[in-house]
Amino acid sequence: MTLSRPLPLRLLPGLAPVLALLLSACGDAGAKANANAQADAAEGAAPQCVSRDSTAMTMAVLDYITKADPRPQRFLSAFGTDSALPEDGFKTLQGKGPTYYYNDNPKNQAQVRAKLEEAGPYTTMLVVYKGKTEADNGNTLTVSIGGHYVGGEFEGKTAPVRAITVRCDTTGWRVK
């Protein structure tokens, strides 16, 4: 078994120039990277978002449900059709309140409605995906979302279709 011992003091002065060289090389690389980052920012660096990034869809769905009037407290999402929200949109609904799948089968609808009634008189919205378009090389995404209220005092009320534009800038996705 080898025990490590501290370096003899007589070797330390010889290491000082080596350490200084290593530290200056690291500092120089860091300074170059920082200078490059500043130059990119000064030149109007390209946005760092990717259109496949779920953040854009999440922001659009969040914008839609938080501006809905009346504001929903729980959600329904179509499934198995082109009206179904993409997965990241569905997850956004789940993060904001109880969320149930809803389809066009009357028997399944009756079951979901019974469950909603049993849980209480909360405002419930069926959120419907209408599609998306990309522009500006994928740096702008426009998501169309609509819906209507199911059950309770707002039964059948339509939530208007909105086209929500989310744009990528140098700080990330932003709702316009």
FENURVEN-V350221 format. One record per pair of residues at least 4 apart in sequence whose ideal C-beta (glycine too) atoms are under 8 Angstrom apart, sorted by sequence separation. I is the first residue (numbers start at 0). J is the second residue. D is the distance in whole Angstrom. If there is no record, write none. Layout:
I;J;D  I;J;D
This chain:
6;10;5  10;14;6  11;15;7  13;17;8  14;18;6  15;19;6  16;20;6  17;21;6  18;22;6  19;23;6  20;24;6  21;25;7  22;26;6  23;27;6  24;28;7  25;29;6  26;30;6  27;31;6  28;32;6  29;33;6  30;34;6  31;35;6  32;36;6  33;37;6  34;38;6  35;39;6  36;40;6  37;41;6  38;42;6  40;44;5  48;52;6  53;57;6  54;58;6  55;59;7  56;60;6  57;61;6  58;62;6  59;63;6  60;64;6  61;65;6  62;66;6  63;67;7  67;71;6  79;83;7  84;88;3  85;89;7  86;90;6  87;91;7  88;92;7  89;93;7  90;94;6  91;95;7  92;96;7  104;108;7  105;109;6  106;110;7  107;111;6  108;112;6  109;113;6  110;114;7  111;115;6  112;116;6  113;117;6  114;118;6  133;137;5  134;138;8  135;139;4  150;154;6  167;171;7  6;11;6  39;44;4  50;55;7  65;70;7  77;82;4  78;83;5  84;89;5  93;98;5  102;107;5  103;108;8  134;139;4  148;153;4  149;154;7  167;172;6  168;173;6  48;54;7  64;70;8  77;83;5  83;89;8  92;98;4  101;107;8  102;108;7  115;121;8  133;139;7  134;140;8  148;154;6  166;172;7  167;173;8  48;55;7  64;71;6  76;83;6  77;84;8  101;108;7  133;140;6  134;141;7  148;155;7  165;172;5  166;173;6  6;14;8  76;84;5  84;92;7  115;123;6  132;140;8  133;141;8  147;155;7  148;156;4  165;173;7  89;98;7  131;140;6  132;141;5  147;156;6  148;157;8  165;174;5  166;175;5  64;74;7  101;111;6  131;141;6  147;157;5  148;158;7  164;174;7  165;175;7  100;111;8  131;142;5  146;157;8  147;158;6  163;174;6  164;175;4  76;88;8  99;111;5  130;142;8  131;143;7  145;157;8  146;158;4  76;89;5  130;143;5  145;158;6  128;142;8  129;143;4  145;159;7  99;114;7  128;143;8  129;144;6  145;160;4  76;92;6  99;115;7  128;144;6  129;145;6  144;160;7  145;161;7  127;144;7  143;160;6  144;161;6  74;92;4  126;144;6  127;145;5  143;161;7  74;93;8  127;146;5  143;162;5  144;163;7  126;146;5  127;147;8  142;162;7  143;163;8  74;95;7  97;118;7  125;146;5  141;162;5  142;163;5  74;96;6  76;98;6  78;100;5  80;102;8  124;146;5  125;147;6  141;163;7  73;96;5  74;97;7  75;98;7  76;99;7  77;100;8  78;101;8  79;102;6  80;103;8  124;147;7  125;148;8  141;164;5  142;165;7  60;84;7  72;96;5  73;97;4  74;98;4  75;99;5  76;100;6  77;101;6  78;102;6  97;121;8  101;125;6  124;148;6  125;149;5  140;164;7  141;165;8  71;96;7  73;98;7  74;99;7  75;100;8  76;101;7  77;102;7  96;121;8  123;148;6  124;149;7  139;164;6  140;165;5  73;99;8  75;101;4  122;148;7  123;149;5  139;165;7  140;166;8  64;91;8  123;150;5  139;166;5  60;88;4  64;92;7  123;151;7  138;166;7  139;167;7  56;85;6  59;88;8  122;151;6  138;167;4  57;87;5  61;91;6  121;151;7  137;167;8  56;87;5  57;88;7  60;91;4  64;95;6  120;151;5  122;153;6  129;160;6  135;166;8  53;85;8  56;88;5  60;92;7  120;152;8  53;86;8  57;90;8  53;87;4  57;91;5  61;95;7  92;126;6  115;149;7  116;150;7  124;158;6  56;91;8  115;150;5  75;111;7  112;149;7  88;126;8  112;150;6  88;128;7  73;115;7  84;126;6  85;128;7  84;128;5  73;118;8  82;127;5  83;128;6  82;128;6  81;128;8  82;129;8  73;121;5  75;123;6  77;125;7  101;149;7  72;121;4  73;122;8  74;123;7  75;124;7  76;125;7  81;130;8  72;122;5  73;123;5  74;124;6  75;125;4  76;126;6  77;127;6  71;122;5  72;123;7  73;124;8  74;125;8  75;126;7  77;128;8  70;122;7  71;123;6  74;126;6  69;122;5  71;124;4  67;124;6  64;124;7  84;144;8  64;126;7  63;126;7  60;126;7  75;149;6  56;131;8  71;148;8  67;146;7  69;148;8  59;140;7  63;144;4  60;142;8  50;133;5  59;142;4  63;146;8  56;140;8  60;144;7  69;153;6  55;140;5  59;144;7  56;142;6  50;137;3  55;142;8  49;137;7  50;138;7  48;137;8  48;138;6  50;140;6  67;158;5  46;138;5  66;161;8  63;161;6  63;163;6  62;163;5  59;163;4  59;165;5  58;165;5  55;165;4  55;167;8  62;174;5  58;172;6  58;173;8  59;174;7  58;174;6  54;171;7  55;172;5  54;172;5  48;167;3  47;167;8  52;172;7  46;167;4  46;168;6  47;169;7  46;169;6  48;171;6  47;171;7  48;172;5  44;169;6  43;169;8  40;169;7
